[in-house]
Amino acid sequence: MTAFVALLTIHLHFPDAGSLKAKRKDLSSIKAQLHTRLGAAVSEVDHQDLWQRATLAAAVVAGSQGGVEQAADRVERFLDARLPQGFRMERVVAAFEELV
């Protein structure tokens, strides 16, 4: 059995955030939806102290490369709908065997 993983680095921009509290509100919602709606494991990994920026690391898994690519595409579509000009996403797809 082969498992595939997509590792995502997501750079977010919140142009309307005027405080860390405002950014946290939006960021918490995005992280929760990525996890509950799209099944991604998500963690904030950089820019915790900046008002308008955040960097997330996320991972999605599937039993096929096509399945994991589709899951990563769903994450990208969700972010594009939520933050049309405010994000950039990088992805790396690998089979589990390549990582061990």
N, CA, C and O of each residue as an XYZ file, in Angstrom:
400
protein
N       0.847     -1.180      0.000
C       0.000      0.000      0.000
C       0.899      1.252      0.000
O       1.881      1.332      0.738
N       0.537      2.207     -0.836
C       1.302      3.442     -0.935
C       0.453      4.605     -0.453
O      -0.734      4.692     -0.768
N       1.055      5.482      0.298
C       0.402      6.709      0.750
C       1.156      7.888      0.158
O       2.375      7.836     -0.011
N       0.432      8.940     -0.153
C       1.027     10.155     -0.691
C       0.687     11.317      0.216
O      -0.367     11.340      0.852
N       1.594     12.286      0.268
C       1.392     13.469      1.092
C       1.710     14.706      0.253
O       2.648     14.709     -0.545
N       0.920     15.743      0.447
C       1.234     17.060     -0.124
C       1.560     17.963      1.049
O       0.739     18.159      1.946
N       2.764     18.508      1.034
C       3.182     19.469      2.055
C       3.031     20.855      1.451
O       3.581     21.139      0.387
N       2.287     21.715      2.131
C       1.947     23.031      1.604
C       2.525     24.119      2.499
O       2.434     24.043      3.725
N       3.111     25.117      1.885
C       3.498     26.328      2.591
C       2.585     27.419      2.067
O       2.550     27.683      0.865
N       1.846     28.054      2.966
C       0.828     29.031      2.583
C       1.185     30.374      3.195
O       1.234     30.525      4.416
N       1.431     31.343      2.333
C       1.770     32.700      2.760
C       0.509     33.551      2.614
O      -0.021     33.695      1.513
N       0.033     34.112      3.722
C      -1.214     34.874      3.731
C      -0.950     36.353      3.966
O      -0.009     36.733      4.663
N      -1.811     37.184      3.364
C      -1.752     38.625      3.584
C      -3.149     39.096      3.960
O      -4.124     38.784      3.276
N      -3.242     39.849      5.053
C      -4.499     40.386      5.552
C      -4.434     41.907      5.492
O      -4.115     42.540      6.499
N      -4.728     42.516      4.336
C      -4.535     43.960      4.181
C      -5.430     44.802      5.086
O      -5.076     45.938      5.404
N      -6.569     44.281      5.503
C      -7.495     45.056      6.328
C      -7.263     44.892      7.829
O      -7.915     45.561      8.630
N      -6.356     44.023      8.210
C      -6.104     43.795      9.639
C      -5.348     44.980     10.226
O      -4.266     45.329      9.754
N      -5.916     45.592     11.248
C      -5.288     46.730     11.895
C      -4.662     46.386     13.222
O      -4.139     47.260     13.914
N      -4.710     45.108     13.587
C      -4.142     44.677     14.865
C      -3.899     43.172     14.804
O      -4.406     42.479     13.922
N      -3.120     42.688     15.753
C      -2.923     41.238     15.850
C      -4.238     40.528     16.147
O      -4.478     39.423     15.660
N      -5.087     41.167     16.948
C      -6.381     40.572     17.290
C      -7.234     40.366     16.035
O      -7.871     39.323     15.885
N      -7.250     41.345     15.144
C      -8.020     41.229     13.897
C      -7.455     40.121     13.013
O      -8.207     39.337     12.434
N      -6.129     40.061     12.911
C      -5.511     39.005     12.111
C      -5.831     37.639     12.701
O      -6.182     36.712     11.970
N      -5.712     37.511     14.021
C      -5.973     36.229     14.690
C      -7.391     35.728     14.423
O      -7.606     34.532     14.226
N      -8.350     36.641     14.416
C      -9.740     36.258     14.160
C      -9.868     35.621     12.781
O     -10.431     34.534     12.645
N      -9.348     36.293     11.761
C      -9.415     35.757     10.401
C      -8.596     34.476     10.270
O      -9.046     33.510      9.653
N      -7.412     34.468     10.840
C      -6.528     33.318     10.729
C      -7.118     32.084     11.422
O      -7.018     30.974     10.902
N      -7.721     32.275     12.574
C      -8.345     31.148     13.282
C      -9.452     30.520     12.448
O      -9.584     29.297     12.397
N     -10.237     31.355     11.800
C     -11.315     30.857     10.950
C     -10.758     30.064      9.767
O     -11.255     28.984      9.449
N      -9.741     30.596      9.127
C      -9.138     29.914      7.977
C      -8.545     28.577      8.397
O      -8.769     27.568      7.729
N      -7.797     28.553      9.489
C      -7.198     27.304      9.961
C      -8.267     26.269     10.301
O      -8.125     25.096      9.957
N      -9.323     26.690     10.967
C     -10.396     25.766     11.342
C     -11.077     25.179     10.106
O     -11.360     23.982     10.053
N     -11.332     26.019      9.130
C     -11.991     25.525      7.925
C     -11.081     24.617      7.104
O     -11.548     23.628      6.539
N      -9.801     24.934      7.029
C      -8.874     24.040      6.337
C      -8.871     22.659      6.987
O      -8.800     21.636      6.305
N      -8.949     22.647      8.307
C      -8.936     21.367      9.029
C     -10.275     20.641      8.925
O     -10.316     19.476      8.530
N     -11.364     21.314      9.275
C     -12.649     20.614      9.352
C     -13.270     20.343      7.986
O     -13.821     19.265      7.763
N     -13.191     21.293      7.083
C     -13.827     21.118      5.767
C     -12.956     20.369      4.777
O     -13.467     19.631      3.935
N     -11.635     20.552      4.869
C     -10.749     19.996      3.850
C      -9.805     18.923      4.378
O      -9.050     18.332      3.606
N      -9.837     18.667      5.676
C      -9.058     17.580      6.247
C      -7.558     17.818      6.289
O      -6.784     16.863      6.347
N      -7.141     19.064      6.262
C      -5.708     19.380      6.291
C      -5.233     19.531      7.731
O      -5.953     20.046      8.586
N      -4.021     19.078      7.983
C      -3.349     19.385      9.248
C      -2.653     20.720      9.038
O      -1.917     20.889      8.066
N      -2.878     21.676      9.945
C      -2.417     23.050      9.726
C      -1.732     23.595     10.976
O      -2.157     23.331     12.101
N      -0.658     24.365     10.754
C       0.026     25.039     11.848
C       0.581     26.368     11.353
O       1.088     26.460     10.235
N       0.482     27.397     12.193
C       1.104     28.677     11.878
C       2.592     28.552     12.191
O       2.965     28.166     13.298
N       3.441     28.877     11.217
C       4.868     28.650     11.387
C       5.733     29.911     11.310
O       6.923     29.853     11.620
N       5.160     31.046     10.906
C       5.971     32.260     10.825
C       5.076     33.494     10.847
O       3.878     33.419     10.573
N       5.675     34.615     11.175
C       5.033     35.941     11.192
C       3.937     36.058     12.252
O       2.962     36.784     12.060
N       4.096     35.354     13.357
C       3.095     35.411     14.421
C       2.957     36.809     15.003
O       1.900     37.149     15.534
N       3.997     37.626     14.915
C       3.977     38.945     15.543
C       3.643     40.082     14.577
O       3.680     41.249     14.965
N       3.318     39.754     13.320
C       2.971     40.783     12.339
C       1.457     40.863     12.155
O       0.766     39.845     12.185
N       0.954     42.073     11.966
C      -0.488     42.297     11.859
C      -1.095     41.766     10.568
O      -2.215     41.256     10.578
N      -0.375     41.877      9.461
C      -0.999     41.606      8.172
C      -0.441     40.387      7.446
O      -0.842     40.117      6.314
N       0.458     39.656      8.058
C       1.047     38.492      7.397
C       0.979     37.276      8.302
O       0.986     37.379      9.528
N       0.912     36.119      7.653
C       0.989     34.845      8.359
C       1.513     33.801      7.386
O       1.265     33.880      6.183
N       2.233     32.831      7.912
C       2.671     31.702      7.104
C       2.204     30.432      7.798
O       2.451     30.219      8.985
N       1.523     29.597      7.023
C       1.025     28.319      7.523
C       1.755     27.182      6.833
O       2.154     27.297      5.674
N       1.924     26.091      7.551
C       2.345     24.824      6.961
C       1.134     23.903      7.064
O       0.473     23.843      8.100
N       0.854     23.191      5.982
C      -0.293     22.289      5.974
C       0.101     20.999      5.274
O       1.033     20.964      4.471
N      -0.625     19.948      5.596
C      -0.393     18.659      4.945
C      -1.725     17.987      4.676
O      -2.645     18.040      5.493
N      -1.812     17.355      3.515
C      -2.964     16.521      3.182
C      -2.416     15.181      2.703
O      -1.341     15.121      2.108
N      -3.154     14.116      2.964
C      -2.717     12.778      2.569
C      -3.823     12.079      1.791
O      -5.008     12.379      1.939
N      -3.390     11.127      0.951
C      -4.339     10.315      0.182
C      -3.631      9.038     -0.242
O      -2.415      8.911     -0.101
N      -4.393      8.111     -0.755
C      -3.851      6.827     -1.180
C      -3.269      6.820     -2.571
O      -2.685      5.825     -2.998
N      -3.425      7.942     -3.298
C      -2.871      8.029     -4.646
C      -2.319      9.427     -4.875
O      -2.689     10.377     -4.185
N      -1.432      9.541     -5.851
C      -0.884     10.857     -6.154
C      -1.983     11.773     -6.681
O      -2.019     12.955     -6.340
N      -2.871     11.244     -7.501
C      -3.984     12.049     -8.008
C      -4.883     12.535     -6.889
O      -5.346     13.675     -6.910
N      -5.130     11.684     -5.921
C      -5.984     12.063     -4.793
C      -5.370     13.165     -3.953
O      -6.073     14.075     -3.514
N      -4.068     13.097     -3.724
C      -3.418     14.123     -2.911
C      -3.313     15.432     -3.700
O      -3.409     16.509     -3.112
N      -3.120     15.355     -5.008
C      -3.110     16.569     -5.839
C      -4.486     17.231     -5.810
O      -4.579     18.455     -5.721
N      -5.551     16.436     -5.882
C      -6.909     16.988     -5.811
C      -7.160     17.652     -4.462
O      -7.773     18.718     -4.400
N      -6.696     17.035     -3.389
C      -6.870     17.624     -2.055
C      -6.129     18.954     -1.959
O      -6.663     19.917     -1.410
N      -4.909     19.020     -2.484
C      -4.146     20.277     -2.476
C      -4.829     21.322     -3.347
O      -4.833     22.504     -3.003
N      -5.405     20.903     -4.468
C      -6.149     21.829     -5.333
C      -7.358     22.405     -4.600
O      -7.674     23.585     -4.749
N      -8.035     21.570     -3.807
C      -9.188     22.063     -3.029
C      -8.755     23.105     -2.015
O      -9.455     24.098     -1.813
N      -7.616     22.898     -1.375
C      -7.081     23.892     -0.439
C      -6.816     25.195     -1.186
O      -7.178     26.272     -0.712
N      -6.190     25.096     -2.345
C      -5.874     26.304     -3.119
C      -7.140     27.039     -3.569
O      -7.194     28.267     -3.508
N      -8.156     26.302     -4.019
C      -9.419     26.936     -4.427
C     -10.106     27.617     -3.246
O     -10.641     28.716     -3.390
N     -10.095     26.973     -2.084
C     -10.687     27.573     -0.890
C      -9.994     28.889     -0.554
O     -10.654     29.896     -0.298
N      -8.663     28.879     -0.555
C      -7.916     30.095     -0.229
C      -8.140     31.183     -1.272
O      -8.235     32.361     -0.928
N      -8.225     30.800     -2.537
C      -8.460     31.778     -3.589
C      -9.832     32.429     -3.439
O      -9.982     33.624     -3.694
N     -10.824     31.659     -3.032
C     -12.163     32.222     -2.813
C     -12.180     33.136     -1.592
O     -12.874     34.153     -1.582
N     -11.425     32.777     -0.578
C     -11.410     33.528      0.678
C     -10.499     34.754      0.623
O     -10.835     35.804      1.170
N      -9.346     34.621     -0.038
C      -8.339     35.696     -0.114
C      -7.830     35.795     -1.549
O      -6.694     35.399     -1.813
N      -8.628     36.310     -2.485
C      -8.271     36.249     -3.910
C      -6.886     36.812     -4.253
O      -6.197     36.238     -5.095
N      -6.467     37.890     -3.644
C      -5.160     38.461     -3.945
C      -4.242     38.420     -2.736
O      -3.195     39.067     -2.738
N      -4.613     37.674     -1.707
C      -3.871     37.744     -0.469
C      -3.172     36.473     -0.038
O      -2.933     36.283      1.155
N      -2.828     35.572     -0.997
C      -2.101     34.377     -0.577
C      -1.206     33.878     -1.711
O      -1.407     34.184     -2.886
N      -0.216     33.099     -1.300
C       0.658     32.389     -2.230
C       0.884     31.018     -1.619
O       1.132     30.906     -0.419
N       0.802     29.974     -2.432
C       0.945     28.619     -1.909
C       1.997     27.855     -2.700
O       2.027     27.889     -3.930
N       2.848     27.173     -1.969
C       3.842     26.279     -2.565
C       3.492     24.867     -2.120
O       3.023     24.659     -1.001
N       3.721     23.905     -2.995
C       3.422     22.510     -2.631
C       4.519     21.564     -3.066
O       5.189     21.767     -4.078
N       4.679     20.523     -2.266
C       5.578     19.416     -2.578
C       4.762     18.155     -2.375
O       4.163     17.962     -1.318
N       4.736     17.296     -3.384
C       4.015     16.030     -3.294
C       5.038     14.896     -3.296
O       5.972     14.884     -4.098
N       4.845     13.953     -2.391
C       5.780     12.828     -2.316
C       5.054     11.572     -1.861
O       4.052     11.631     -1.149
N       5.584     10.444     -2.289
C       5.117      9.155     -1.774
C       5.778      8.932     -0.423
O       6.913      9.352     -0.203
N       5.069      8.274      0.473
C       5.585      8.029      1.817
C       6.953      7.328      1.753
O       7.845      7.631      2.546
N       7.111      6.399      0.816
C       8.374      5.666      0.709
C       9.553      6.599      0.419
O      10.681      6.317      0.824
N       9.295      7.712     -0.283
C      10.360      8.663     -0.597
C      10.839      9.408      0.649
O      11.965      9.905      0.680
N       9.994      9.485      1.668
C      10.287     10.288      2.848
C      10.976      9.502      3.955
O      11.532     10.098      4.878
N      10.951      8.189      3.880
C      11.579      7.382      4.932
C      12.877      6.765      4.475
O      13.529      6.057      5.243
